[in-house]
Each structure stands twice: as C-alpha cells, then as structure tokens.
Amino acid sequence: MEFLDREEESKRLKAELSRKGASFVVVYGRRRLGKSTLLKRVLKENDIYFMADRSEESAQRRFLAMAIAVRYEGFDSVAYPDWESLFRAFNYRCAKGSTLCLDEFPYLVKSCEMLPSTLQKLLDEKSLNFNLVICGSSQQMMFNVALDEKSPLYGRAHEILRLKPIPVSYLPSALKISAKEAVSEYAVWGGVPRYWELRERYRSFMSALRELALSPLGVLHDEPVHILRDDMRDLVQASTLLGIIGNGANRISEIAARAEKNAATLSAPLKRLVTMQLVDREIPFGENPKNSKHGIYHLSDPFINFYYRFISPYRSLLELGRVDYVEEIVKQHFPEFEGFCWERLCRQAVSGQVVGDEMFNVASRWWGNVGKSERIEIDVVAESMDKKTLLVGECKWTNSENAGRLFAHLNEQVQKLSFVYKYRKIVPVLFLKERPRDKTDGIVFLPEDVLKII
C-alpha cells in the first residue's frame, strides 16, 4: 500500500528541519499510525535514524554509536561513558544542518531518567549543529518528558506533531472499495494505516476480520494489550473499564456499578483513557462540558471498540477454536455496530462544513426527556456559525428507507425540543446508507457524500 495522507505533517517537518539553526522536534501518537514511516520519508540520506529498544543504557549508547558510524566512519570505535559525551562527539563530527532522529524515545528515558535533562543542557547552550527529533508511541511518557510543565524539555520544541488516524475518505482508494463498504471497514480498522495494510492482504472483509482479529493466532488478536501497555500503569483496570464501556455501560454510575468501584475513584483513569483518545466523553448538545451531569462514555477507537464488543467477551470460545461461532455473532450484530460508526462519521462530516447555505459549528447529539416521560434522541445537532440556524439530522444504516416518513418523524421530534425556538431556521438532514425509495426535495447525505466532505 502506498503512503497515505500526512501531506501536512510532511510539509511541516521538512520546513522545520530545513531552517537555519538547530531545531528540536517532538513527534508522538499511538501505535501503528505510521510515525516511523513518516520520519524515514522526511529524513535525508545523510541523516541518522535510530530506533531504541528495551536494552540497558550502555547497550543503547553502543547501538546508537553503531548507527552513526554508518555515516561517520569510526564513530563507534569509542566507548562513550554517558549520553552527553556521545551527543557532543556527534555534534563535533556531524555535517551542519543534519538531523538525528531518536525513535521510541521513551525506551531511552526508561533506561536513563536523566536523559531529558542532558538534552535540555545541550539545547539551552544553543550550539548544536544538528536537528534533534524525538518520537514515541507511549503518549503519556512523551507528554511527561517533553510537554509537561515540569519536564526539563518543556517549552523547547520548535515543532510538536501528534499524529492522528487517517480520515476515512482515504479508505476507498486504499482498499479499492465503495464508500458504503468503506464505512463498514472503518468501523473496525479505523484510521490506522497498519491495519489497512494488513487488511489489504485478504480478499474479503470478513476473511480479514477472521484471520487478523478473531483467530487467536491473528496478529491483531491481542492488539489492545500492546496499546495499553504503552501508556497505562494499571493495565488490568484500564482493560476492565474499556470492556465495561464497550459492552454498553456508558454512564459513570453504570461503569462504577459494574466495576464494583466508587464512581469518584474512576475519574482519573477515565480521564487518562480520554487523553489517549481511546474513550470519548459525550454530552448533549448545548450543555457545558465542565458542569454537565449527563455525560456518557464511548470507546472512540474503532478497533478497540470492536475488540471489547466481539473478541474480549468470547476469548475462551476463541481459544477453544470456536471461531465460526463467534463469527456468526459478529455477523448478527454488526449492522448495529456499523450504525454507531456511521453516526460518528456523519457528525464529523457536517462539523465546520457548509450545508445548504450555512456553515455549521461542531456537531453533537442531543438526548433527554421531553414532556413528562417521553425520551428522544437526535443523532446530529449543529449550530450555524452565526447562531441563527440549527441543523438536525437522523442517521440510518439500513436499506430502502422512506425519506418522506423519516423527515416527518424528524420534524415531529424536533418540535418537542425547547431550545429550537431560539433559532430562525431549522435545517433537517437525513444521512442514509442508500438512496431512499421515494423522491424527496430534502437534504440527503449518502456515504459518498459524507466521505467527500470529511
């Protein structure tokens, strides 16, 4: 598979590493997003790329010296007693304007906690002849060593890039599939390029799902464990919380009850999962995130969501070889699972976009009670930038829908919302899996429309 997206990140990295004077760059993000590939594409032939491992400090220095010796002969003929002596020796030998990239930087810090202070000293002297790039998948540690106010390296980076998943709009061309199929695939693989590469090796979506994820021998069967191990001190607690949320407990009280914990003790671990972009805290449209008491939690990473919905609860069966049985469970419940992903993509699509003749702000959902006991939910709600127009939308991931009936139902539900009357105009929108079976003059978004504007 060809290198996808990352044009903006590549552009920024190349610009920063080409500036006059030494630059310090921080690149981080969760596993499998293509950080190393991005850096290798940006680095020039005579730059130094080094991927750290879990070896002891002295071994790491020796390995780095060997990597440098490929470009600067004899550099590894000296035993460097500490990191400062190695970096100063490289600074003396290197070509001015070259780049040293330290990938998996957290491993180096684990073997030598003083390394960030050493780099701080060298950076503050402002006498480096080379650019320094540090990169890591442990988002928490990268934050602690470079972005936290207490870190020696805080405030010294010239460029900080946090890589995010690739947008779904790239998936149809990457896998040669339709927009509708892309929504189904994205519901599992998300925007992780490595997952796309693995999926590409199989003829069908379900065969890839079976061999890569459901099978105990699959390369992604234990993927969440590796992701959590990078960042979570208490892996068991994190996995427990993800499993509870993934199986339908969304309110803090429900999560606490299933975990048999006091709700107050879960605030910190949930906040960390949100920071890692594995969990989202969602509040109804119009409420303040800081004081809303109606917040609910969802798994935001598609593959993590799939894992805790369909793999984790059935691990014992899968280990016994009952893959066929679990595969049938997946097929039975997958339409509902796809629908959740479709809703998120629809909200993402209209956020910051022009619909009709208005540009809308970030979209969210609204749910709650109206009247004495009726409870309703609006899938997509977004306010125009001038706060005079309200977009309301209904998402359906089913076949052969009747648009007239859906618009009538949507308008009926919207009229029950107390806050709609402050807007001059209401824009109803349908987001459908397929073209409706009836003709309509209303605004309808199909998968190809959604992917086009994301």
N, C-alpha and C positions, 0 to 999 in steps of 0.2 A: 504494500500500500504506500502511495506517495505521501510525502509530508503534508499535513493538512493545517490550514489556518495559521495562526501565530505570526501573521504578517506584521501586526503592530508591535508585538513583543520583539521580533527580529529587528525591526526598524529601530526601536529604542535602544536595544543592546548594541547594535552596530554603531549607532550615533554616539553613544556614551563611550564606547571603547576606542573610538576614533578621535576623541577630544584631545586637545593639548594638555599635558599633565596627567598624572595618575588618577584613575577612577576606582572607586570601591563600589561593587555591585552585589546586591543580595537577590537571589532567585529562590523561591520556595513554592511549595504546593504539595498536595497529596501524591501518593504513589501512582505510577503509570500514566501521568499526564504528559509525558514527553519532555521533561525538563532537560535531561541529559542530551537527548537528540537535538533539542533547540540549541543548546550551548555548543555542541560539536559542529553544528551548521554555521554558527556565527564566528567561532574561533578561526583564526588564520593558521596557515601551515606551520609557522614557527612558534605559535603559542603553546603553552603547556596545559594539558588537561590531565587531572589526577582524580581518580575515584577512590575514596578512602574505604576501608573495611573495618572490621571489629578487632584488628590486631592491636598489640600493645604499642605504646607511644614510640619506642625506639624503632620498632619494625616499620611503623608508618613513615617515620622520617627517612628510613633507608629506602622504602619503596618510592617515596616522592623524589628522592635524590636520583634514583634509577630512571624515573620518568623524565626528569630534567636532563639527565645525561644523554638521552636520545638526541636532544637538540644541542646540548653543550657538553661536548666530549670531556670525560674525566671528572664530571661534577660528582659522581658517586664514588670517587676514589678516596674521599674524605669521610670520616665518621663524625657526623655533626652531633654535639652533645645536647643541644636543645633546639627548639624551633627558631629562636631569634637568630642564632648563628647560621642556620640553613637559609632563612629568608634574606639575611644580609649578604650571604655569599651569592645567592641568586640575583639579588639587586645589583651586585658588582659585575656579574657575568652577563646578564640578560641584555638583549637589544632594547634600546629605549622605545617605549610605547608598546612593548609586548604584553601579553596577558597570562596570568597564572590563575587557573580555574581549579578550585578545590570542591569537588562534588562529594555528596554525602558528608558534608562538613560536621554534622552532629557526631559522627563516629570519632572524628579527631578530637572534639571537645570532651567526649566521654573518656578518652584516654589521657587527656591533659586539660584540666579545667582552667589552667592559666593561659591557654592559647588565645582567647579573645583579648586578654589584657596585653599579651605580646603584640598582637596585631594593632591594638589601639596605639601602643607606643610607636610602632613603625608608621602608622598613618598620620599621627599627630606631628611627627618630625617633618612631614611633607617633603621627603627626599627620595621617595620611591621612584624608580624608573619604569615600573611595570604596573599594569592594571591588576587589581585583585577581584576575583569573582568567587563568592561562596554560594553553595547550593545545597539544599537538603529537602528530604521528604518528611522529616519529623517537624511538623508545623509548629508544635509547641516549643521545641528546643530552638528552632530557628528564630522564633519570636523572642525567646529568653536571651539568646546570645547576641542578637542584632537589633531587635526592635523594642525591647523593653527599656523603660527609662533607667532602670538600674544596671543595664548591661554596659560594659566598657565600650562597646561598639555603637551604642545608641547615638543617633544624630550624625553619624559619619558617612553613611551610604549616600552615594550620588544618584543611585537608581535602585529602587526596590520593586521587584516584579513578583506578584503572587499569581501563578498560573491557575487558570480556571478551566473547567471542562470545555470541550469544543462544542459550539452550538449544533443543535440537531439539523440545521439547514445543510450541513456538510455531509450528512449521512447518506442521502440518496445517491450522490455521485460516488462516494467512497465504496459503497456496497452494491451499486448498480441496482437499486430498488426504487419503488414508487414512494411518494410522500406518505401515503397511508401505511405502507409497510415500515417506513422509517419511524413512525410513531410507535409501532409495536416493538421494533428493535430497540429504540431509545428507552423504552420503559424498562428494559433490562440492562443494556450496556451503558446507558447514559452517554456522556460526552468524553469518555476515556479512550484515547486513541489506541492504547494497547489492547483493550477489549475488542475494538473494531478490527484490529489486525488479526486477532485470534479467530473472531467470527468469520472473517473473510475466507478462511481455510475450509469452511464447510459449505455444502451445497444448499442446506436449508437452515432456517432459523431454529427450528425445533431440534434438529440433529446437533447443532452447535450448543444449544442450551443443555441438551442431554450429556454430551461428551465433555463440555468445558466446566459445567457447574453442578449438574445433578450427580454425575458419576463421582464416587469417592476418589477416583484416580484423576479426575479433572483438574487442570491447572488452576482453575478459579474456585475450586470446591471449598478451600479454606481462606479465600482472599480477605474477608473481613478481619480475620485474626491478625494477619500481617499488617493491615491498615491500622488497627487499634494498637498493636504493639509499638508502632512508631511513636504514638502520642499519649497513650493513656497509662497512667501509673497503675490504676486498678482495672486491669483488662476484664476481669470477671464482672465487676459492677457495670462497666460500660456495655459489655455484651448483653448483660441482663436487661438493662434499660432499653437498648435497641430492639431486643426481642419482644419486650412488652409493648413498646410503641408500634412495632411492625405488625403486631397481631391485634391492633385495634384499640388499645388503651391510649387515649390522646390527652386527656386532662390530667393535671398534676395529681389530683386526688385519686384518680383511677390508677395511675402509674405507681403511686406510693402504696396503694392498697395491694396491688399485685406483687410489688417488690417487698411487701411487709416492712416498709420503712416509713419514718416520719417524713412528711412532704418537705419540711424545711431542710432536711439533710440532702435532698436531691437537687437543690437549686444549683450548687456548684458543679456537680458532674454533668447536669443537663446543659448548663451554660458552656462548658468545655466542648460538648458534642455539637452545640450550635456554632461555636467558634471554628471547629474543624469542618464545618459545612456538611456534617452528617445528619444533622437534625435541624428542622425549622420550627420556630415558634410563630404560629399564625394567630392573628387577632381579627375580629370582624371589621369590615370597612368602617372608617370614621372614628374608631376608638384609638386612644393614646396608648402606644406600646408600653409606656412606663408604668401606667396605673391600671391598665385593663385587667379585669378579673376573668375574662372569657378566653384567655389564650389557650390554644391547644398545640400539641406537638405532633409533627410528622417526620418520617425519615425522608431526608431531602436527596440523598444519593440513590439513584435508581437501582444500582446493583445491590447495594446494602439493603435496600427495601425488598428486592426480590429474594435475597438470601434469607432474611429473617421472616419472610412470609411463606416461602416454599421449601427452603432447604433446612434451616435450623430446627423447625418443629419435627422434621421427618428424618433426622440424621440416622437414627437407629435403623429405620427401614432401609435407608440407602446403603448403610454399611452391610446390611444383610443381603444386598443385591436386588432389592425390590424397586429398582429404578423405574420399571414400567408402571408400577402402581402410582408412584409419586408423579410421574409424567402425566398420567391421566388426571391427577388432582390439579396440576398446573393448567392443563387444557380446559378443565371445567371452570376454573376461577379466573383465568387470565383476562377475559373481556373486562371484568370489573377492575382488575389491576391496571390494564391499559387505560381505562377510563380515567383513573386518577392521574396518570401521566398526561393524558390529553388535556385535562382541566388546567394543569400547571402550565403546559405549553401555551394554551390559549390566553391565560392571564399574562404570561411573559410576552406574547406576541403584541398585544394591544398597548402594553406599557410603553409610554414615550412615543407612540405612533399616532398618525393621523387616521381617523376612522370617520367616514363622511367628510365633513369639512372642519373637524375639530381635532386638535392634538390632546391626547389624554395622558394623565399622570400614571403613576404605578398602580396597576390593578390588583385587587384582592378579592376575597369572598365576603359575603355577609350571611350570617346565620343568627337565628334567635326566635323569640316568641313574639307573636303579634296577637292583639286581642287578648282574650282570657287564657286560651290554651293552645292555639294553633302555632306550630313551629314551622318556619320556612327557611329555605336556603337559596341564595342567588350565587351562581357559580362564578360570575365575573362582574365586578363593580369597579368603575374607574371614573374619576372626576376630571373634567377638562382643565387645561392649564389656567383658564380664566375663571374657573369655579362656577360657571353658569350652566354647564351641560353635564349630564350624568349618563354614562354608558352602562347598560345592564345586559348581561349575556347568560345564555343557557348552553351547556356543553352536552352533547350526546355522542357516545361512541357505539351506536347501534345502526343497523341497516334500515333503509327505506322509511325514513321519518316523514311525518306530515308537518310541513313548515307552518301552515296556517294554524294548526292546532297548537303547535309549540309557541308561536308568537302570542296567541290568545292567552295561553296559560301563563307565559312570562309577564305579559302586561297586567294580568289579573293579580299576580303575586306582587309585582312592583307597587301597585296602587295601595297595598297594605302597609308599605314601609313609611314610617312617619317622616323620615328625613328627605324623601324625594320631592316634597313640595317646595323646598327652597331653591330648586333648580328650574330654570326657564324652559329647558328642553330635556327630554329623555330619549336616548338612542338605544333601542332594543337590537340585540345581535344574537344570531344563532351560530354555534360552532358545531358542525356536523361531520361525521365520518364519510358520508356520501351525499350526493345531491339529493334533495328531498323529492318525493314522488309527485308533489304538486308544485305549481308555479307560484312564485312569490315576488313581490317588489321590495321585501325587506332585505336587510343586510345579512348575508350568509357567508361564513368562512368555512372552507373545506381544508383538508390537510395541506394541500399545495399552497393555499393562500396563507396559512399560518406559518409554514416553513419559510415562505418567501420574505416575510417581514421580521422574523426573529433575528 
